[in-house]
Amino acid sequence: MFHVGSFLSATAVLLSKNRITRFVFANPIIQLLGMMCYSLYVWHFMVLSRFGQIEACIILLLLTYRYVEFGRAKDVRSLFATPRMWPV
């Protein structure tokens, strides 16, 4: 039941025509973090627990996203381009 409720809640939020919802989900920074979520997942605990520096975590996140996840990509700009879900 929890999964069904979560799915229905997420669907309701994503289909909402509310301006705040569109602003949050159309925000390029949030979309970019969503695309980099695996790299963030891999590094955040190790870096923040040992060093406590968010800057080091962000640098490792960007480097991992670029060179590990998409190491063969020719166009770097396309990796950091975010899709536009809704017109803002």
MODELLER restraints for C-alpha pairs under 7 A, 6 or more apart:
rsr = mdl.restraints
at = mdl.atoms
rsr.add(forms.Gaussian(group=physical.xy_distance, feature=features.Distance(at['CA:22:A'], at['CA:86:A']), mean=6.54, stdev=0.5))
rsr.add(forms.Gaussian(group=physical.xy_distance, feature=features.Distance(at['CA:22:A'], at['CA:88:A']), mean=6.97, stdev=0.5))
rsr.add(forms.Gaussian(group=physical.xy_distance, feature=features.Distance(at['CA:23:A'], at['CA:88:A']), mean=6.79, stdev=0.5))
rsr.add(forms.Gaussian(group=physical.xy_distance, feature=features.Distance(at['CA:26:A'], at['CA:84:A']), mean=6.34, stdev=0.5))
rsr.add(forms.Gaussian(group=physical.xy_distance, feature=features.Distance(at['CA:26:A'], at['CA:85:A']), mean=6.08, stdev=0.5))
rsr.add(forms.Gaussian(group=physical.xy_distance, feature=features.Distance(at['CA:26:A'], at['CA:86:A']), mean=6.37, stdev=0.5))
rsr.add(forms.Gaussian(group=physical.xy_distance, feature=features.Distance(at['CA:28:A'], at['CA:82:A']), mean=5.94, stdev=0.5))
rsr.add(forms.Gaussian(group=physical.xy_distance, feature=features.Distance(at['CA:31:A'], at['CA:82:A']), mean=6.21, stdev=0.5))
rsr.add(forms.Gaussian(group=physical.xy_distance, feature=features.Distance(at['CA:32:A'], at['CA:80:A']), mean=6.80, stdev=0.5))
rsr.add(forms.Gaussian(group=physical.xy_distance, feature=features.Distance(at['CA:32:A'], at['CA:82:A']), mean=6.22, stdev=0.5))
rsr.add(forms.Gaussian(group=physical.xy_distance, feature=features.Distance(at['CA:36:A'], at['CA:65:A']), mean=6.24, stdev=0.5))
rsr.add(forms.Gaussian(group=physical.xy_distance, feature=features.Distance(at['CA:39:A'], at['CA:61:A']), mean=5.38, stdev=0.5))
rsr.add(forms.Gaussian(group=physical.xy_distance, feature=features.Distance(at['CA:39:A'], at['CA:64:A']), mean=6.12, stdev=0.5))
rsr.add(forms.Gaussian(group=physical.xy_distance, feature=features.Distance(at['CA:39:A'], at['CA:65:A']), mean=6.02, stdev=0.5))
rsr.add(forms.Gaussian(group=physical.xy_distance, feature=features.Distance(at['CA:40:A'], at['CA:61:A']), mean=5.65, stdev=0.5))
rsr.add(forms.Gaussian(group=physical.xy_distance, feature=features.Distance(at['CA:43:A'], at['CA:57:A']), mean=6.45, stdev=0.5))
rsr.add(forms.Gaussian(group=physical.xy_distance, feature=features.Distance(at['CA:43:A'], at['CA:61:A']), mean=6.85, stdev=0.5))
rsr.add(forms.Gaussian(group=physical.xy_distance, feature=features.Distance(at['CA:44:A'], at['CA:57:A']), mean=6.00, stdev=0.5))
rsr.add(forms.Gaussian(group=physical.xy_distance, feature=features.Distance(at['CA:47:A'], at['CA:57:A']), mean=5.89, stdev=0.5))
rsr.add(forms.Gaussian(group=physical.xy_distance, feature=features.Distance(at['CA:48:A'], at['CA:54:A']), mean=6.71, stdev=0.5))
